[in-house]
Amino acid sequence: MIGAILLALAPIALLIALGHAMRRLRFLPDAFWPQAERLSYYVLLPALFMHALAMADLRGLPVAELALTLIAAIVAVAAVLVLAKPWLGYSDAAFTSVFQGGIRFNNYVGLSAAGSMLGASALPLAAVANAAIVPTVNVLCVLVFARWGSAQPTLRGILRGLALNPLLMSCVLGIAIQLSGLGLPPGVEGCLKALGQASLPIGLLCVGAALDWGALGRGLKPALVASIAKFVLMPLATYAALKGFGLGGQAATLAILFQSLPTASSSYVMARQLGGDAPLMAGICALQTVVAAVAVPLALILLVPG
C-alpha cells in the first residue's frame, strides 16, 4: 500500500518541483506566474468543478455522507483553534494565518492526487468534496478575518465575496445543472472538459513556483501549530466523522486525502487583502507543502479503513 500511495503521489511532487525549478531558473518571466494562477483560479478550476458536478452520475454515491463528514471535521478543527486562541498568545493578525493554515486545503494537489490514486471514477466524488469544503472554509475564514483581521470586512462585503467566489459559483452552477437533468450542451461540455483537464498541471506548476524557502524561517512556531492542526487534528477529526456518518470505501479514502492536504497559496492573497499576517502565511504555505510529502501518505496509511 505504501508503494502504491507514493507512486500515485510522485507525479504531483515532480510537477511541483518542476514549477519551482522553472521559477528559480527564470525559464519564464516572473510576471507569468501570477497570471497563470489567475487563469487557473478564475477559469480552469471552475470549469473542472462545473463539468464534474454537472455531468457526473451521482446515483449510488454517498454524497450526503461525504459532505457531512468533511463539513463536521472542518467546523470541529475551526472551533478548537478559536477556543485555543487565548492560550496560543499570538497577535490577532498572526492567528488569522494560523487559522487559515489549519483548515484551508490545496485544490490542485487534492484533485491530482485523487485522480492518481483512485482513477477517473473518483472525480465526481472529488467535485462533491470541493462543493462541501470550499464554501465551508471560505465562510469560516472570512468570519475569522471579520473578528480579528485589521481590514474588518462588512457583512455586505463578506456576502459579496462569497457570492463572487469563482469556485463556489462553479460548484453551485454544476449542482444546479445536475439537479435539472438537462446536462451540458455538447459544444459547451467539450470546452469545459478541455479547460478542466488543463487546470491540474498548470495549478501544480504554480504551487511549485509559489514556494518561498525564505519564508520557512519566519514565524516557525505558529507555522508548526498550524501544521499540527492541518496534518494531525484535521485527519483525526475526519476519521471520527466518517465513522460517525458511516462513510466507507473510496469516499472514505478521498475524505482522508482531502483533509490531509497542505493549505493553498490563495491563503496568502486573503491574508493580504483582509488584514492578516501575510509573511507568516507565506511561511505556513511553504512549510506545509514540504511536510505534506510525508504527512499525506502517513494519514492515508494510518487512517484509511482497511
C-alpha positions in Angstrom: 0.0 0.0 0.0 2.8 2.4 0.9 4.4 1.9 -2.5 1.1 2.4 -4.4 0.5 5.7 -2.5 4.0 7.0 -3.1 3.8 6.1 -6.8 0.5 7.8 -7.2 1.8 11.0 -5.5 5.1 11.0 -7.3 3.8 12.8 -10.5 2.4 15.6 -8.3 5.7 16.1 -6.4 7.5 16.2 -9.8 5.2 18.8 -11.2 5.5 21.0 -8.1 9.3 20.6 -8.3 9.3 21.4 -12.0 7.3 24.6 -11.3 9.7 25.6 -8.6 12.7 25.0 -10.8 11.2 27.0 -13.7 10.6 29.9 -11.3 14.1 29.7 -9.9 15.8 29.4 -13.3 13.7 32.3 -14.7 12.6 30.0 -17.5 9.5 32.2 -17.7 9.3 35.8 -16.6 8.1 36.3 -13.0 5.1 38.2 -14.3 3.8 34.9 -15.9 3.1 33.1 -12.6 0.5 35.5 -11.1 -1.3 35.5 -14.4 -1.2 31.7 -14.6 -2.6 31.5 -11.0 -5.4 33.9 -12.0 -6.2 31.8 -15.1 -6.3 28.6 -13.0 -8.4 30.1 -10.2 -10.9 32.0 -12.3 -11.3 29.8 -15.4 -9.6 26.4 -15.4 -10.5 25.1 -11.9 -14.1 26.4 -12.0 -14.5 24.7 -15.4 -13.3 21.4 -13.9 -15.8 21.7 -11.0 -18.7 22.7 -13.1 -18.1 19.9 -15.6 -17.6 17.2 -13.0 -20.7 18.1 -11.0 -23.0 18.8 -14.0 -22.1 15.6 -15.9 -21.4 13.1 -13.1 -23.6 10.2 -12.4 -24.1 10.6 -8.7 -26.5 7.8 -8.3 -25.4 5.4 -5.6 -22.6 7.7 -4.4 -22.6 8.7 -0.7 -22.9 12.4 -1.5 -24.6 13.5 1.8 -22.4 11.3 4.0 -19.2 12.7 2.3 -20.3 16.3 2.6 -21.4 15.9 6.2 -18.1 14.2 7.1 -16.0 16.9 5.6 -18.0 19.8 7.0 -18.2 18.4 10.5 -14.4 17.9 10.6 -13.6 21.4 9.4 -16.0 23.0 11.9 -14.6 20.9 14.7 -11.0 21.9 14.0 -12.0 25.5 13.5 -13.7 25.5 16.9 -10.6 24.1 18.5 -8.4 26.8 17.0 -10.7 29.6 18.1 -11.0 28.2 21.6 -7.3 27.8 21.8 -6.5 31.4 20.7 -6.2 32.9 24.2 -3.6 30.2 25.1 -1.6 30.5 21.9 -0.5 34.0 22.6 -0.3 35.2 19.0 -1.4 38.6 17.7 -4.8 38.8 16.0 -3.2 39.0 12.6 -0.9 36.0 13.2 -3.9 34.0 14.5 -5.8 34.5 11.2 -2.8 33.0 9.4 -2.7 30.0 11.8 -6.4 29.5 11.4 -6.2 29.5 7.6 -3.2 27.1 7.7 -5.3 24.8 9.9 -8.4 24.5 7.8 -7.7 25.5 4.2 -6.6 23.0 1.5 -4.9 23.0 -1.9 -7.5 22.1 -4.6 -4.8 21.3 -7.2 -2.9 18.8 -5.1 -6.2 17.2 -3.9 -7.7 16.7 -7.3 -4.5 15.4 -8.9 -3.9 13.0 -6.0 -7.5 11.7 -6.2 -7.1 11.0 -9.9 -3.7 9.4 -9.5 -4.7 7.2 -6.6 -8.4 6.4 -7.3 -8.7 6.9 -11.0 -11.1 8.9 -13.1 -14.1 7.4 -11.3 -13.1 9.5 -8.2 -13.6 12.8 -10.0 -17.3 13.1 -9.2 -16.7 12.5 -5.5 -13.8 14.9 -5.6 -16.1 17.6 -7.1 -18.6 16.8 -4.3 -15.8 17.2 -1.7 -14.9 20.6 -3.2 -18.5 21.7 -3.2 -18.7 20.9 0.5 -15.2 22.2 1.6 -14.9 25.4 -0.5 -17.9 27.3 0.9 -17.4 26.0 4.5 -13.7 27.0 4.6 -14.3 30.4 3.0 -17.2 31.3 5.3 -15.2 30.4 8.4 -12.1 32.2 7.2 -14.0 35.4 6.3 -15.7 35.3 9.7 -12.3 35.0 11.5 -11.0 37.9 9.5 -14.1 39.9 10.3 -13.3 39.3 14.0 -9.5 39.5 14.1 -8.3 40.9 10.8 -7.3 44.5 10.6 -9.4 45.1 7.4 -12.6 44.4 9.3 -14.8 43.4 6.3 -18.5 44.4 6.5 -21.4 41.9 6.3 -22.1 43.2 2.8 -18.5 42.7 1.8 -18.5 39.2 3.2 -21.6 38.2 1.3 -20.4 39.8 -1.9 -17.0 38.0 -1.6 -18.8 34.6 -1.1 -21.2 35.3 -4.0 -18.3 36.2 -6.4 -16.0 33.3 -5.4 -15.4 31.5 -8.7 -15.0 28.1 -7.1 -18.2 28.4 -5.1 -20.1 29.8 -8.1 -18.9 26.9 -10.4 -20.0 24.3 -7.8 -23.4 25.9 -7.4 -23.9 26.0 -11.2 -22.7 22.5 -11.6 -25.1 21.2 -8.9 -28.0 23.2 -10.4 -27.4 21.7 -13.9 -27.1 18.2 -12.3 -30.4 18.6 -10.5 -32.1 20.0 -13.6 -31.2 16.8 -15.5 -30.5 18.8 -18.7 -26.8 18.3 -18.8 -24.4 20.5 -20.7 -24.8 21.2 -24.5 -22.2 19.1 -26.4 -20.1 22.0 -27.5 -20.0 23.6 -24.1 -19.4 20.2 -22.4 -16.3 19.6 -24.5 -15.0 23.1 -23.9 -15.4 22.8 -20.1 -13.8 19.4 -20.1 -10.8 20.6 -22.0 -10.3 23.6 -19.7 -10.7 21.4 -16.7 -8.0 19.0 -17.9 -5.6 21.9 -18.2 -6.3 23.1 -14.6 -4.3 20.5 -12.7 -0.9 20.5 -14.3 -0.9 24.3 -14.6 -2.1 24.6 -11.0 0.6 22.3 -9.7 3.3 24.2 -11.6 2.0 27.4 -9.9 2.2 25.7 -6.5 5.9 24.9 -7.1 6.6 28.4 -8.4 5.0 29.9 -5.3 7.3 28.0 -2.9 9.2 30.5 -0.8 12.1 28.9 1.1 13.0 32.2 2.7 9.6 32.3 4.4 10.2 29.0 6.2 12.4 30.7 8.8 9.9 33.4 9.7 7.4 32.5 12.4 8.3 28.9 12.7 6.4 28.2 15.9 3.0 29.4 14.7 3.7 27.7 11.4 4.2 24.4 13.3 1.0 25.0 15.3 -1.0 25.5 12.0 0.7 22.3 10.6 -0.3 20.2 13.6 -3.9 21.4 13.2 -3.8 20.6 9.5 -1.9 17.3 9.4 -2.9 15.8 12.8 -6.2 17.3 14.1 -7.9 17.6 10.8 -7.3 14.0 9.6 -8.3 12.6 13.1 -11.4 14.7 13.1 -12.3 13.5 9.6 -11.7 9.9 10.7 -14.1 10.3 13.7 -16.7 12.0 11.4 -16.6 9.3 8.7 -17.1 6.6 11.4 -20.0 8.6 12.8 -21.6 9.1 9.4 -20.9 5.5 8.2 -18.7 6.6 5.3 -16.5 3.9 3.8 -14.8 2.7 0.6 -13.5 5.1 -2.0 -15.3 8.1 -0.4 -13.6 7.5 3.0 -10.2 7.4 1.3 -11.0 10.6 -0.5 -12.2 12.3 2.6 -8.9 11.5 4.5 -6.9 12.5 1.4 -8.5 15.9 1.1 -8.4 16.7 4.8 -4.6 15.9 4.9 -3.6 18.4 2.2 -1.4 21.4 2.7 -3.0 24.9 2.7 -3.5 26.7 -0.5 -1.3 29.6 -1.8 -4.5 31.6 -2.1 -4.4 31.9 1.7 -1.6 34.4 1.2 -3.8 36.6 -1.0 -6.6 36.5 1.5 -4.2 37.5 4.3 -3.0 40.5 2.3 -6.5 41.6 1.4 -8.2 41.2 4.8 -5.5 42.3 7.2 -3.8 39.1 8.2 -0.1 38.3 8.7 0.9 37.8 5.0 4.6 36.9 5.6 3.6 34.3 8.2 1.0 32.9 5.8 3.7 32.5 3.1 5.9 30.6 5.6 3.0 28.3 6.6 2.3 27.6 2.9 5.9 26.7 2.2 6.3 24.6 5.3 3.1 22.6 4.7 3.8 22.0 1.1 7.1 20.3 2.1 5.7 18.5 5.1 2.8 17.2 3.1 5.1 14.8 1.2 5.3 12.8 4.4 2.0 13.8 6.2 -0.4 12.8 3.3 0.9 9.2 2.8 1.1 8.7 6.6 -2.5 9.8 7.1 -3.7 7.5 4.3 -1.8 4.6 5.7 -2.9 5.0 9.3 -6.5 6.3 8.9 -8.0 4.8 5.7 -10.3 2.0 6.7 -9.0 -1.4 5.5 
